[in-house]
Amino acid sequence: MSSTDRRLERMLEPVQDGLVRMREILLAQIVESSSAVSDMTGHAQRFRGKQLRGALVLLSGDATGNSTDEHPSVAAIVEMIHLATLVHDDVLDGARTRRRVASVNVRWDNQIAVLLGDFLYSRAFSLSTDLSSRLASRVLSETTRRLCVGEIEQSTKRFDFELKEATYEAIASAKTATLYSAACELGARYPGGREDVGREMAQFGAEIGLAFQIVDDCLDVVGDAEVVGKPVGNDVEDGKITLPVLWTYARATEATRAAMRDIYTTPGLEGRRLAGLKAACDLSAGVEYSMARATRLVDSARARLAILGESGARSSLEELGSFVLERRW
């Protein structure tokens, strides 16, 4: 086990029992009599990651004194939605691997991957209808709408080097941070906890989630593919102008700007665009700026935890910010 894995295990210690139950529920929900579907869901589980979003439901519940027997089910629903987004994202991005294994769209094809993502969404919302409160269904249906809008908005802004930083953050918040926000809000409020605490925890999750996406965008241009667990440079290949590139472009000479645009758009450079971008410009200052922005978001998120009493779960939420900033995967 790596030092990162050990650190995460310590952070999640306060909710280990809930995580075990969450995984049991998740597995039960995606088991199918169809051997073809079972083969695919089993494969997809191999790149489920650290299950941070589900853990946030449980940590937020414990930290706010709102934990219930249904929280592991809510966490499982959140994780199924996240897994569905990963399967669909790999289709949108043309990704070939995730967590060092073949993506579903490569192992099978795009059609199968879309259907599998839809299957996971349907199982998630089916489980939500079995809960005693409709709060999870309401929050997560709105969350899923925002996820879709964020992906659509991002697709319309490809190759847009004039993108405003505020627009970048709005898109990143919708497609990534919104599920973090929902996880924390549901942990604090489900099935009917205090709305003021829920709002504050939702903002905590939104800031942590946006920081996570900014770090992810930095890793896509300077990360090590072996450590990250998937190919880097996908954003450049797909024409996405992320914050480190956006910041670098805004401060570059016109000649460098032209070279950056050419790297993104010239046919025949597939698979070599990131290397070309690094040769055309110095991204280090853009990455430094982006990481500073992520750090400010994490600091703001931590400050929101002042409304909570001292507990192991609160300490874990505080440490999660550092974990997001320091991660390399």
Backbone torsions as a table, in degrees:
resi	resn	phi	psi	omega
1	MET	NA	132.5	-179.4
2	SER	-73.1	165.5	178.2
3	SER	-63.8	-33.8	177.3
4	THR	-64.3	-44.0	179.4
5	ASP	-64.3	-40.4	178.9
6	ARG	-65.0	-40.1	179.1
7	ARG	-63.3	-44.6	180.0
8	LEU	-64.4	-39.0	178.5
9	GLU	-60.3	-41.1	177.4
10	ARG	-65.0	-40.7	-179.4
11	MET	-62.4	-35.9	-175.2
12	LEU	-92.1	2.4	-178.7
13	GLU	-54.4	-40.8	-178.8
14	PRO	-60.3	-20.0	-176.4
15	VAL	-123.9	26.1	-177.4
16	GLN	-58.9	-43.5	-179.5
17	ASP	-62.0	-41.3	178.7
18	GLY	-65.7	-35.9	178.6
19	LEU	-67.1	-39.7	177.1
20	VAL	-60.1	-45.8	179.0
21	ARG	-65.3	-41.2	177.8
22	MET	-56.7	-45.2	-178.5
23	ARG	-67.2	-35.9	176.4
24	GLU	-63.3	-43.9	179.9
25	ILE	-65.5	-43.8	179.9
26	LEU	-59.1	-47.0	-179.4
27	LEU	-63.0	-42.4	-179.7
28	ALA	-63.4	-34.0	-177.0
29	GLN	-72.7	-28.8	-174.6
30	ILE	-103.7	3.0	174.2
31	VAL	-72.3	132.9	-179.4
32	GLU	-132.9	151.0	175.9
33	SER	-68.1	-25.8	177.2
34	SER	-69.1	120.0	-179.8
35	SER	-66.0	-31.9	179.3
36	ALA	-64.8	-45.7	179.6
37	VAL	-66.4	-42.4	179.7
38	SER	-61.4	-38.0	177.0
39	ASP	-61.8	-41.1	-177.9
40	MET	-72.5	-43.4	179.7
41	THR	-67.0	-35.4	176.0
42	GLY	-63.5	-39.4	177.6
43	HIS	-66.7	-44.8	-177.6
44	ALA	-62.2	-32.4	179.3
45	GLN	-64.5	-19.6	-179.1
46	ARG	-70.4	-19.2	176.7
47	PHE	-118.7	35.2	-179.8
48	ARG	-75.6	-12.7	177.0
49	GLY	77.3	-151.6	-173.7
50	LYS	-89.5	-2.2	179.2
51	GLN	56.6	42.6	-178.2
52	LEU	-65.7	-35.1	-176.1
53	ARG	-68.0	-43.0	174.8
54	GLY	-63.5	-40.1	178.1
55	ALA	-62.4	-34.1	179.2
56	LEU	-64.8	-35.9	175.1
57	VAL	-58.0	-48.0	-175.6
58	LEU	-71.3	-42.4	179.0
59	LEU	-65.1	-42.0	179.4
60	SER	-65.4	-37.3	176.7
61	GLY	-63.2	-46.4	179.7
62	ASP	-66.1	-44.4	-175.1
63	ALA	-65.8	-28.4	-179.2
64	THR	-97.9	1.2	-178.2
65	GLY	69.5	27.9	-174.2
66	ASN	-115.6	11.7	-174.8
67	SER	-66.1	137.5	178.7
68	THR	-131.9	172.2	177.8
69	ASP	-65.0	-20.0	-178.2
70	GLU	-90.6	-7.0	-179.1
71	HIS	-59.2	-40.1	176.4
72	PRO	-60.7	-33.9	176.7
73	SER	-67.6	-42.6	177.0
74	VAL	-61.0	-42.7	178.8
75	ALA	-62.1	-40.2	178.8
76	ALA	-64.4	-38.8	177.8
77	ILE	-62.3	-45.6	178.8
78	VAL	-59.4	-43.6	-179.4
79	GLU	-67.5	-35.7	176.5
80	MET	-65.0	-40.1	177.3
81	ILE	-63.5	-42.7	178.5
82	HIS	-62.1	-44.1	179.9
83	LEU	-62.1	-38.9	177.5
84	ALA	-62.6	-41.1	179.4
85	THR	-65.2	-35.9	178.7
86	LEU	-63.0	-45.2	180.0
87	VAL	-61.6	-44.2	179.5
88	HIS	-70.2	-39.0	179.5
89	ASP	-59.4	-39.2	-179.1
90	ASP	-65.1	-30.8	174.4
91	VAL	-68.4	-48.0	-178.0
92	LEU	-61.7	-38.7	-175.8
93	ASP	-89.2	-9.8	-174.8
94	GLY	66.6	28.8	-177.2
95	ALA	-69.9	145.8	-178.1
96	ARG	-104.6	-25.6	179.5
97	THR	-138.6	157.1	172.6
98	ARG	-150.6	131.1	-176.9
99	ARG	52.3	39.0	174.4
100	ARG	68.2	13.5	173.5
101	VAL	-125.0	160.0	-178.6
102	ALA	-61.7	136.3	175.6
103	SER	-66.8	160.3	-177.7
104	VAL	-61.0	-39.7	-179.0
105	ASN	-65.4	-23.9	176.6
106	VAL	-89.1	-42.5	179.2
107	ARG	-62.4	-37.3	176.5
108	TRP	-117.0	-100.4	174.5
109	ASP	-163.7	176.0	-176.5
110	ASN	-61.9	-40.0	-178.8
111	GLN	-61.0	-46.3	178.9
112	ILE	-63.3	-41.5	-178.1
113	ALA	-63.4	-41.9	178.0
114	VAL	-62.2	-44.0	-179.4
115	LEU	-65.7	-38.5	178.7
116	LEU	-65.7	-42.2	175.9
117	GLY	-59.3	-42.3	177.5
118	ASP	-63.1	-40.0	177.7
119	PHE	-59.1	-45.2	-179.4
120	LEU	-65.2	-40.9	175.4
121	TYR	-59.6	-44.7	-177.1
122	SER	-64.9	-37.8	178.2
123	ARG	-67.5	-38.3	179.2
124	ALA	-61.8	-48.0	-176.4
125	PHE	-76.3	-25.1	172.8
126	SER	-64.5	-44.7	178.6
127	LEU	-63.8	-36.5	-178.2
128	SER	-63.6	-27.7	179.9
129	THR	-75.4	-14.1	178.7
130	ASP	-86.6	-9.9	-177.7
131	LEU	-75.5	161.0	-176.3
132	SER	-74.7	-20.7	179.5
133	SER	-121.8	147.3	177.7
134	ARG	-84.4	-0.1	-175.4
135	LEU	-57.7	-45.2	-178.5
136	ALA	-61.6	-43.4	179.0
137	SER	-60.6	-43.2	-178.2
138	ARG	-66.4	-48.1	-177.3
139	VAL	-65.8	-43.3	-174.0
140	LEU	-78.1	-27.3	173.7
141	SER	-67.4	-40.7	175.8
142	GLU	-66.2	-38.7	177.5
143	THR	-60.9	-44.8	-180.0
144	THR	-64.6	-37.9	175.6
145	ARG	-59.6	-45.6	-179.3
146	ARG	-65.8	-37.2	176.0
147	LEU	-58.0	-46.7	-178.9
148	CYS	-65.1	-43.4	178.8
149	VAL	-61.3	-42.1	179.0
150	GLY	-60.3	-43.2	179.1
151	GLU	-66.1	-40.1	178.9
152	ILE	-64.7	-45.3	178.8
153	GLU	-60.9	-41.8	179.8
154	GLN	-62.2	-40.5	-178.8
155	SER	-64.4	-30.7	-179.5
156	THR	-80.3	-13.0	-178.3
157	LYS	-104.0	9.5	177.6
158	ARG	-61.2	139.9	179.4
159	PHE	67.6	13.2	-178.7
160	ASP	-93.6	92.7	-178.7
161	PHE	-76.9	-7.8	176.9
162	GLU	-95.1	10.7	-180.0
163	LEU	-56.0	133.4	177.0
164	LYS	-77.2	145.8	179.4
165	GLU	-59.3	-37.7	179.1
166	ALA	-63.6	-35.5	178.2
167	THR	-69.6	-42.2	175.3
168	TYR	-55.4	-46.8	-177.5
169	GLU	-67.7	-35.8	178.3
170	ALA	-63.9	-41.8	179.4
171	ILE	-68.3	-46.0	180.0
172	ALA	-62.7	-38.0	178.1
173	SER	-63.3	-43.2	-177.8
174	ALA	-67.2	-45.9	-171.3
175	LYS	-84.7	-16.3	-178.9
176	THR	-127.1	-55.3	-171.1
177	ALA	-68.3	-25.0	-175.9
178	THR	-62.4	-33.2	179.5
179	LEU	-76.0	-34.8	172.9
180	TYR	-61.2	-44.1	-179.3
181	SER	-62.1	-45.4	-180.0
182	ALA	-63.1	-40.1	179.8
183	ALA	-60.0	-45.6	-178.5
184	CYS	-70.7	-39.6	178.5
185	GLU	-62.8	-46.2	-178.7
186	LEU	-66.7	-37.7	176.8
187	GLY	-59.6	-39.7	-176.8
188	ALA	-82.0	-27.4	-171.7
189	ARG	-110.3	-30.8	-172.5
190	TYR	-66.1	136.1	0.3
191	PRO	-89.6	-5.7	-179.0
192	GLY	-173.9	42.1	-178.6
193	GLY	-74.4	-174.4	-175.7
194	ARG	-64.3	129.4	-178.3
195	GLU	-68.1	-34.9	-178.9
196	ASP	-64.9	-41.5	176.8
197	VAL	-66.8	-40.2	178.3
198	GLY	-60.1	-42.1	178.9
199	ARG	-63.6	-41.7	-179.2
200	GLU	-66.7	-40.7	178.7
201	MET	-70.2	-32.8	174.9
202	ALA	-61.9	-40.7	177.4
203	GLN	-68.4	-37.6	174.4
204	PHE	-55.7	-51.1	-179.4
205	GLY	-63.1	-38.5	-179.7
206	ALA	-62.9	-41.9	-178.8
207	GLU	-72.1	-40.6	176.8
208	ILE	-63.7	-42.3	-179.4
209	GLY	-65.0	-40.2	177.9
210	LEU	-67.1	-40.8	176.2
211	ALA	-59.7	-42.6	178.6
212	PHE	-57.6	-44.9	-178.4
213	GLN	-67.4	-39.1	178.5
214	ILE	-63.4	-43.4	176.7
215	VAL	-61.9	-41.6	178.8
216	ASP	-59.3	-40.9	179.8
217	ASP	-67.4	-34.2	175.2
218	CYS	-67.0	-43.3	179.7
219	LEU	-62.5	-30.0	-178.9
220	ASP	-67.6	-21.5	179.7
221	VAL	-108.5	-20.2	-179.3
222	VAL	-128.5	-0.9	-176.7
223	GLY	-77.3	165.5	176.0
224	ASP	-96.1	119.7	-176.1
225	ALA	-57.4	-34.5	-179.9
226	GLU	-67.0	-34.5	179.3
227	VAL	-81.4	-43.6	-178.5
228	VAL	-63.8	-33.2	177.6
229	GLY	90.9	7.3	176.1
230	LYS	-156.3	162.3	180.0
231	PRO	-59.6	142.3	173.5
232	VAL	-95.3	164.3	-179.7
233	GLY	85.7	4.8	-179.1
234	ASN	-61.9	-37.8	-179.1
235	ASP	-63.8	-41.8	178.8
236	VAL	-64.3	-44.8	179.5
237	GLU	-60.0	-34.2	-175.1
238	ASP	-91.9	1.1	177.7
239	GLY	81.3	14.4	-179.9
240	LYS	-83.5	129.7	-179.9
241	ILE	-99.1	98.4	-177.1
242	THR	-89.5	173.1	-171.2
243	LEU	-57.6	-47.2	179.9
244	PRO	-61.0	-36.2	178.3
245	VAL	-73.3	-41.3	179.7
246	LEU	-59.5	-45.7	-179.0
247	TRP	-65.7	-42.8	179.8
248	THR	-63.1	-44.3	-178.6
249	TYR	-62.9	-41.8	-176.8
250	ALA	-62.5	-23.7	-175.6
251	ARG	-111.8	8.7	-178.3
252	ALA	-88.5	161.5	172.5
253	THR	-69.0	163.9	-179.8
254	GLU	-63.2	-34.2	178.9
255	ALA	-65.8	-41.8	178.7
256	THR	-67.8	-38.8	177.1
257	ARG	-59.3	-44.7	179.7
258	ALA	-61.7	-40.4	179.0
259	ALA	-65.0	-39.6	179.1
260	MET	-64.6	-42.7	178.8
261	ARG	-62.5	-40.7	-179.6
262	ASP	-63.9	-39.9	179.7
263	ILE	-59.5	-39.9	-177.8
264	TYR	-73.2	-30.5	-166.7
265	THR	-115.4	-18.9	-176.8
266	THR	-67.9	126.2	177.8
267	PRO	-64.1	153.1	175.6
268	GLY	89.9	-0.1	-179.9
269	LEU	-100.5	10.8	-177.2
270	GLU	-54.4	131.5	-179.5
271	GLY	85.9	-8.4	-177.9
272	ARG	-126.4	9.5	-174.4
273	ARG	-69.5	-39.8	179.9
274	LEU	-63.7	-44.4	177.9
275	ALA	-60.4	-39.9	178.4
276	GLY	-66.3	-39.2	178.9
277	LEU	-63.8	-42.5	179.1
278	LYS	-65.5	-31.5	177.3
279	ALA	-74.4	-30.0	-176.2
280	ALA	-81.6	-27.0	-175.7
281	CYS	-151.8	164.0	176.5
282	ASP	-98.4	110.2	-176.8
283	LEU	-86.9	-4.4	-171.8
284	SER	-60.8	-41.2	-179.6
285	ALA	-68.0	-36.2	177.5
286	GLY	-66.2	-38.7	177.0
287	VAL	-67.0	-41.4	178.7
288	GLU	-61.6	-44.2	177.9
289	TYR	-61.3	-45.3	-178.3
290	SER	-63.1	-42.2	179.4
291	MET	-67.1	-33.5	176.0
292	ALA	-65.5	-38.6	176.9
293	ARG	-64.9	-43.4	177.4
294	ALA	-60.8	-38.4	179.2
295	THR	-64.7	-40.7	177.9
296	ARG	-63.6	-39.8	178.4
297	LEU	-63.3	-42.5	179.2
298	VAL	-65.1	-41.5	178.2
299	ASP	-60.8	-42.4	178.6
300	SER	-64.9	-41.1	179.5
301	ALA	-62.3	-45.5	-179.8
302	ARG	-60.2	-39.0	-178.9
303	ALA	-61.1	-29.7	-179.6
304	ARG	-67.9	-21.5	-178.3
305	LEU	-74.9	-4.3	179.1
306	ALA	-62.7	-20.2	179.6
307	ILE	-74.7	-11.2	-175.5
308	LEU	-98.5	152.4	174.0
309	GLY	-75.9	165.3	179.4
310	GLU	-67.4	136.0	176.6
311	SER	-167.0	165.6	176.0
312	GLY	-63.9	-36.9	179.8
313	ALA	-66.3	-40.8	177.6
314	ARG	-63.4	-42.5	178.3
315	SER	-59.7	-39.0	178.8
316	SER	-66.0	-39.9	177.3
317	LEU	-63.5	-39.0	178.0
318	GLU	-64.0	-43.0	-178.4
319	GLU	-70.8	-25.5	-179.1
320	LEU	-58.1	-33.1	178.6
321	GLY	-60.4	-46.6	178.0
322	SER	-63.5	-38.7	179.9
323	PHE	-61.2	-42.7	179.4
324	VAL	-62.8	-42.5	-177.8
325	LEU	-70.5	-32.1	-173.9
326	GLU	-95.6	-6.9	-175.9
327	ARG	-65.9	152.5	177.9
328	ARG	-126.2	18.5	-179.9
329	TRP	-131.9	NA	NA
